[in-house]
Amino acid sequence: MSFEALDLHPLILKAIQKSGYTAPTPIQKEAIPELISGADVIASAQTGTGKTAAFMLPALHHLAEPSKNSGRGPRVLVLTPTRELADQVSNAARNYGKYLSRINVVSILGGMPYPLQNRLLSQAVDILVATPGRLIDHIQRGRINFSRLQMLVLDEADRMLDMGFIADVEQIASATPASKQTVMFSATLNGAIEKIAARLLKSPKRIQVASQKERLNNIEQRLHYVDNLSHKNKLLDYMLRDEALKQAIVFTATKRDADLLADNLYASGHTAAALHGDMNQRERNRTLNKLRKGGLRVLVATDVAARGIDVSDITHVINFDLPKFAEDYVHRIGRTGRAGANGIAVSFATNKDSIHLKRIERFTGHSIVSHIVPGLEPSFKPSQRPKGFKKPATPAHQKRKKAPTAYGKRQEFNPEFKRFSRTSRSSSNKSNLRTKH
């Protein structure tokens, strides 16, 4: 199927062709016709499957026609959990809508100065991309009018749920017209997401593509057991010196760890920098632009900060610290292997991380193979069973005989006669009482 078959506006098709895209991805094939028709949609799609274009192209298609309502408020509102993802969505909107006349895209994010945002909102806005917290500030101050709103998009709804934004999202949705079209994209469709969708969407069309197992087929997953922090640092330095590595994202558990590790790597001769939520917007943008332009080979990041990073040259993702949740593991390694390319995901784990590893393997449906670097072996033997291992059956003569119960009687095994004899519970209890006292 070609993009022309999706009945998109000719000027949008022109922008798609200039971007070098020839055929829609599976999520785009299914979502774009439904969104053009005006239906509410709940869709599940993994990172790197083209979901931003799946909702932005039909949104721009609607914006090609003049608004029926007068005013300066947004016609399309996209809510994202992070500033990085908001920047990605805003850039996509400008790119795909560059041949449409007078399409104004505005971002309202935490970390931006309020005077600048007030000035942006004083103009006529077509597409507003925002993080929930900052947007509520402007709504409460009466700076946004949603009377023209046609489409509300909740991007990465599962992440907004994890970050505690859902109450804010519902508050924002209640301030928008009931006639709007609502779109929800989520990596997973669990019970909590289903409940939110039931409250916010009207008879939605359901779309589910790219299961966890299918999505990870082009990413080689490796596991390296480590003894301690020093062992981790040596392994990381070894891997970052691999010539096959173009660019890598290294994930840490905390913001402080990201800063410390980035500084250590830089001191060791690696072009590395940190990215996390405590950095101001100018610093974050500078770091991301440097990464996209190839000026950074290693980005050390936390989970939240790395959401929305789409850089095609990222060949490796390294979990310096394992994530707390299996879902975050999938989002992390999804930063590599983009657009059908192959990628490598490496995880460091101590012998105490076996529970986390089992959860990740169960969630993804993939077994992560343990690797060893000669000279950097762990000092312990990982407690792993080989593939296909089955616990041997216990010999019959070693099996412990359990006393069956029936009709209030307890059966006790009599070794002299090799059979069970019945005794009443009450007499047994009395015997125990006499023994104790």
BELQUIFEN-V187135 format. One record per residue. N is the residue number from 1. RES is the residue in one letter. SS is DSSP state (hx for helix, st for strand, lp for the rest). D_FIRST is the distance of its C-alpha to the first C-alpha in Angstrom with 1 decimal. Layout:
N,RES,SS,D_FIRST ; N,RES,SS,D_FIRST
//
This chain:
1,M,lp,0.0 ; 2,S,lp,3.8 ; 3,F,hx,6.9 ; 4,E,hx,8.3 ; 5,A,hx,6.6 ; 6,L,hx,8.5 ; 7,D,lp,11.7 ; 8,L,lp,13.2 ; 9,H,lp,16.5 ; 10,P,hx,16.5 ; 11,L,hx,18.8 ; 12,I,hx,16.7 ; 13,L,hx,13.8 ; 14,K,hx,16.6 ; 15,A,hx,17.7 ; 16,I,hx,14.3 ; 17,Q,hx,14.4 ; 18,K,hx,18.0 ; 19,S,lp,17.4 ; 20,G,lp,15.5 ; 21,Y,lp,12.2 ; 22,T,lp,9.2 ; 23,A,lp,6.3 ; 24,P,lp,7.1 ; 25,T,lp,9.4 ; 26,P,hx,10.0 ; 27,I,hx,12.6 ; 28,Q,hx,10.7 ; 29,K,hx,8.0 ; 30,E,hx,11.3 ; 31,A,hx,13.8 ; 32,I,hx,12.7 ; 33,P,hx,12.7 ; 34,E,hx,15.9 ; 35,L,hx,17.5 ; 36,I,hx,16.9 ; 37,S,hx,18.6 ; 38,G,lp,21.5 ; 39,A,lp,21.7 ; 40,D,lp,23.4 ; 41,V,st,21.3 ; 42,I,st,22.5 ; 43,A,st,20.1 ; 44,S,st,20.9 ; 45,A,lp,19.2 ; 46,Q,lp,21.0 ; 47,T,lp,21.7 ; 48,G,lp,19.4 ; 49,T,lp,16.1 ; 50,G,lp,15.3 ; 51,K,hx,17.0 ; 52,T,hx,18.8 ; 53,A,hx,15.8 ; 54,A,hx,14.6 ; 55,F,hx,17.8 ; 56,M,hx,18.8 ; 57,L,hx,16.0 ; 58,P,hx,16.7 ; 59,A,hx,20.3 ; 60,L,hx,20.4 ; 61,H,hx,18.6 ; 62,H,hx,21.7 ; 63,L,hx,24.1 ; 64,A,lp,23.1 ; 65,E,lp,25.4 ; 66,P,lp,29.1 ; 67,S,lp,30.6 ; 68,K,lp,32.7 ; 69,N,lp,35.2 ; 70,S,lp,37.5 ; 71,G,lp,38.2 ; 72,R,lp,37.2 ; 73,G,lp,35.7 ; 74,P,lp,32.2 ; 75,R,lp,29.3 ; 76,V,st,27.1 ; 77,L,st,28.9 ; 78,V,st,27.3 ; 79,L,st,29.8 ; 80,T,st,29.5 ; 81,P,lp,32.1 ; 82,T,lp,32.8 ; 83,R,hx,33.4 ; 84,E,hx,31.2 ; 85,L,hx,28.1 ; 86,A,hx,29.2 ; 87,D,hx,29.3 ; 88,Q,hx,25.8 ; 89,V,hx,24.4 ; 90,S,hx,26.6 ; 91,N,hx,25.4 ; 92,A,hx,21.7 ; 93,A,hx,22.7 ; 94,R,hx,24.7 ; 95,N,hx,22.1 ; 96,Y,hx,19.1 ; 97,G,lp,21.7 ; 98,K,lp,23.8 ; 99,Y,lp,23.3 ; 100,L,lp,24.0 ; 101,S,lp,27.8 ; 102,R,lp,30.1 ; 103,I,lp,27.9 ; 104,N,lp,30.4 ; 105,V,st,29.4 ; 106,V,st,32.4 ; 107,S,st,32.9 ; 108,I,st,35.9 ; 109,L,lp,36.7 ; 110,G,lp,39.8 ; 111,G,lp,41.8 ; 112,M,lp,41.2 ; 113,P,lp,44.4 ; 114,Y,hx,44.9 ; 115,P,hx,46.1 ; 116,L,hx,42.9 ; 117,Q,hx,40.8 ; 118,N,hx,43.2 ; 119,R,hx,42.7 ; 120,L,hx,38.9 ; 121,L,hx,39.0 ; 122,S,lp,41.5 ; 123,Q,lp,38.7 ; 124,A,lp,36.0 ; 125,V,lp,33.2 ; 126,D,lp,29.5 ; 127,I,st,28.1 ; 128,L,st,30.6 ; 129,V,st,29.8 ; 130,A,st,32.7 ; 131,T,st,34.3 ; 132,P,hx,36.1 ; 133,G,hx,39.7 ; 134,R,hx,39.9 ; 135,L,hx,38.1 ; 136,I,hx,40.7 ; 137,D,hx,43.5 ; 138,H,hx,42.3 ; 139,I,hx,41.8 ; 140,Q,hx,45.3 ; 141,R,lp,46.7 ; 142,G,lp,45.2 ; 143,R,lp,43.1 ; 144,I,lp,39.7 ; 145,N,lp,39.1 ; 146,F,lp,36.0 ; 147,S,lp,36.6 ; 148,R,lp,33.5 ; 149,L,lp,31.2 ; 150,Q,lp,27.9 ; 151,M,st,26.0 ; 152,L,st,27.4 ; 153,V,st,25.3 ; 154,L,st,26.9 ; 155,D,lp,25.3 ; 156,E,lp,26.5 ; 157,A,hx,28.6 ; 158,D,hx,30.0 ; 159,R,hx,31.4 ; 160,M,hx,33.0 ; 161,L,hx,34.6 ; 162,D,hx,35.9 ; 163,M,lp,37.4 ; 164,G,lp,39.1 ; 165,F,lp,37.2 ; 166,I,hx,36.3 ; 167,A,hx,39.5 ; 168,D,hx,38.8 ; 169,V,hx,35.2 ; 170,E,hx,36.7 ; 171,Q,hx,39.3 ; 172,I,hx,36.8 ; 173,A,hx,34.7 ; 174,S,hx,38.0 ; 175,A,lp,38.6 ; 176,T,lp,35.4 ; 177,P,lp,34.9 ; 178,A,lp,34.3 ; 179,S,lp,31.8 ; 180,K,lp,29.3 ; 181,Q,st,25.9 ; 182,T,st,26.1 ; 183,V,st,23.4 ; 184,M,st,24.4 ; 185,F,st,22.7 ; 186,S,st,24.6 ; 187,A,lp,24.4 ; 188,T,lp,26.3 ; 189,L,lp,27.0 ; 190,N,lp,30.7 ; 191,G,hx,33.5 ; 192,A,hx,34.4 ; 193,I,hx,30.9 ; 194,E,hx,30.7 ; 195,K,hx,34.0 ; 196,I,hx,33.0 ; 197,A,hx,29.9 ; 198,A,hx,32.1 ; 199,R,hx,34.4 ; 200,L,hx,31.9 ; 201,L,lp,28.9 ; 202,K,lp,29.1 ; 203,S,lp,27.5 ; 204,P,lp,24.4 ; 205,K,st,21.1 ; 206,R,st,20.8 ; 207,I,st,17.9 ; 208,Q,st,18.6 ; 209,V,lp,16.6 ; 210,A,lp,17.9 ; 211,S,lp,21.4 ; 212,Q,hx,24.2 ; 213,K,hx,24.5 ; 214,E,hx,20.9 ; 215,R,hx,20.9 ; 216,L,lp,24.1 ; 217,N,lp,23.3 ; 218,N,lp,22.9 ; 219,I,st,26.1 ; 220,E,st,29.5 ; 221,Q,st,32.0 ; 222,R,st,35.7 ; 223,L,st,38.9 ; 224,H,st,42.2 ; 225,Y,st,45.3 ; 226,V,lp,47.7 ; 227,D,lp,51.3 ; 228,N,lp,51.6 ; 229,L,hx,50.4 ; 230,S,hx,52.0 ; 231,H,hx,50.1 ; 232,K,hx,46.8 ; 233,N,hx,47.5 ; 234,K,hx,48.4 ; 235,L,hx,45.2 ; 236,L,hx,43.1 ; 237,D,hx,44.9 ; 238,Y,hx,44.4 ; 239,M,hx,40.6 ; 240,L,hx,40.1 ; 241,R,lp,41.9 ; 242,D,lp,39.2 ; 243,E,lp,37.9 ; 244,A,lp,34.4 ; 245,L,lp,34.2 ; 246,K,lp,32.6 ; 247,Q,st,32.7 ; 248,A,st,33.6 ; 249,I,st,34.0 ; 250,V,st,37.1 ; 251,F,st,37.5 ; 252,T,lp,40.9 ; 253,A,lp,42.3 ; 254,T,lp,44.1 ; 255,K,hx,44.1 ; 256,R,hx,47.5 ; 257,D,hx,46.3 ; 258,A,hx,43.4 ; 259,D,hx,45.9 ; 260,L,hx,48.4 ; 261,L,hx,45.9 ; 262,A,hx,44.3 ; 263,D,hx,47.9 ; 264,N,hx,48.9 ; 265,L,hx,45.9 ; 266,Y,hx,46.5 ; 267,A,hx,50.1 ; 268,S,lp,49.1 ; 269,G,lp,47.3 ; 270,H,lp,43.7 ; 271,T,lp,41.8 ; 272,A,st,41.2 ; 273,A,st,41.2 ; 274,A,st,40.9 ; 275,L,st,38.7 ; 276,H,lp,39.8 ; 277,G,lp,40.5 ; 278,D,lp,44.0 ; 279,M,lp,42.9 ; 280,N,lp,42.8 ; 281,Q,hx,39.7 ; 282,R,hx,40.7 ; 283,E,hx,41.3 ; 284,R,hx,38.0 ; 285,N,hx,36.1 ; 286,R,hx,38.2 ; 287,T,hx,37.5 ; 288,L,hx,33.7 ; 289,N,hx,33.5 ; 290,K,hx,35.6 ; 291,L,hx,33.3 ; 292,R,hx,30.2 ; 293,K,lp,32.1 ; 294,G,lp,33.4 ; 295,G,lp,37.0 ; 296,L,lp,37.0 ; 297,R,lp,36.5 ; 298,V,st,37.4 ; 299,L,st,36.7 ; 300,V,st,38.9 ; 301,A,st,37.6 ; 302,T,lp,38.0 ; 303,D,hx,35.3 ; 304,V,hx,35.1 ; 305,A,hx,35.2 ; 306,A,hx,32.2 ; 307,R,lp,29.8 ; 308,G,lp,27.1 ; 309,I,lp,27.7 ; 310,D,lp,24.6 ; 311,V,lp,25.8 ; 312,S,lp,23.8 ; 313,D,lp,27.1 ; 314,I,st,28.5 ; 315,T,st,29.0 ; 316,H,st,31.6 ; 317,V,st,32.3 ; 318,I,st,36.0 ; 319,N,st,37.4 ; 320,F,lp,41.0 ; 321,D,lp,41.7 ; 322,L,lp,39.8 ; 323,P,lp,38.2 ; 324,K,lp,39.9 ; 325,F,lp,36.9 ; 326,A,hx,34.3 ; 327,E,hx,31.5 ; 328,D,hx,32.6 ; 329,Y,hx,32.4 ; 330,V,hx,28.7 ; 331,H,hx,28.2 ; 332,R,hx,30.5 ; 333,I,hx,28.9 ; 334,G,lp,25.4 ; 335,R,lp,26.6 ; 336,T,lp,26.0 ; 337,G,lp,23.1 ; 338,R,hx,20.7 ; 339,A,hx,17.1 ; 340,G,hx,17.4 ; 341,A,lp,20.8 ; 342,N,lp,23.9 ; 343,G,st,26.7 ; 344,I,st,30.3 ; 345,A,st,31.8 ; 346,V,st,35.6 ; 347,S,st,37.9 ; 348,F,st,41.6 ; 349,A,st,43.6 ; 350,T,lp,47.3 ; 351,N,hx,48.7 ; 352,K,hx,48.8 ; 353,D,hx,45.1 ; 354,S,hx,44.4 ; 355,I,hx,43.7 ; 356,H,hx,41.0 ; 357,L,hx,39.5 ; 358,K,hx,39.5 ; 359,R,hx,37.8 ; 360,I,hx,35.0 ; 361,E,hx,34.5 ; 362,R,hx,34.5 ; 363,F,hx,32.0 ; 364,T,hx,29.5 ; 365,G,lp,30.2 ; 366,H,lp,31.0 ; 367,S,lp,34.5 ; 368,I,lp,35.4 ; 369,V,st,37.4 ; 370,S,st,40.7 ; 371,H,lp,41.4 ; 372,I,lp,44.7 ; 373,V,lp,45.5 ; 374,P,lp,48.7 ; 375,G,lp,51.5 ; 376,L,lp,49.6 ; 377,E,lp,49.9 ; 378,P,lp,50.6 ; 379,S,lp,54.3 ; 380,F,lp,53.5 ; 381,K,lp,51.8 ; 382,P,lp,48.7 ; 383,S,lp,49.1 ; 384,Q,lp,46.0 ; 385,R,lp,45.9 ; 386,P,lp,44.3 ; 387,K,lp,41.1 ; 388,G,lp,42.1 ; 389,F,lp,45.4 ; 390,K,lp,47.2 ; 391,K,lp,50.4 ; 392,P,lp,53.2 ; 393,A,lp,54.8 ; 394,T,lp,58.2 ; 395,P,lp,61.1 ; 396,A,hx,62.6 ; 397,H,hx,66.0 ; 398,Q,hx,64.5 ; 399,K,lp,62.7 ; 400,R,lp,64.1 ; 401,K,lp,65.5 ; 402,K,lp,64.4 ; 403,A,lp,66.8 ; 404,P,lp,65.2 ; 405,T,st,66.2 ; 406,A,st,66.9 ; 407,Y,lp,68.8 ; 408,G,lp,70.2 ; 409,K,st,71.7 ; 410,R,st,71.0 ; 411,Q,st,71.4 ; 412,E,st,72.9 ; 413,F,st,72.9 ; 414,N,st,76.4 ; 415,P,lp,76.6 ; 416,E,lp,79.9 ; 417,F,lp,78.8 ; 418,K,lp,75.1 ; 419,R,st,73.9 ; 420,F,st,73.0 ; 421,S,st,75.6 ; 422,R,st,75.0 ; 423,T,st,76.5 ; 424,S,st,76.0 ; 425,R,hx,74.1 ; 426,S,hx,77.1 ; 427,S,hx,79.6 ; 428,S,hx,77.4 ; 429,N,hx,76.9 ; 430,K,hx,80.7 ; 431,S,hx,81.3 ; 432,N,hx,79.0 ; 433,L,hx,80.8 ; 434,R,hx,84.1 ; 435,T,hx,82.9 ; 436,K,hx,81.7 ; 437,H,lp,84.8
//
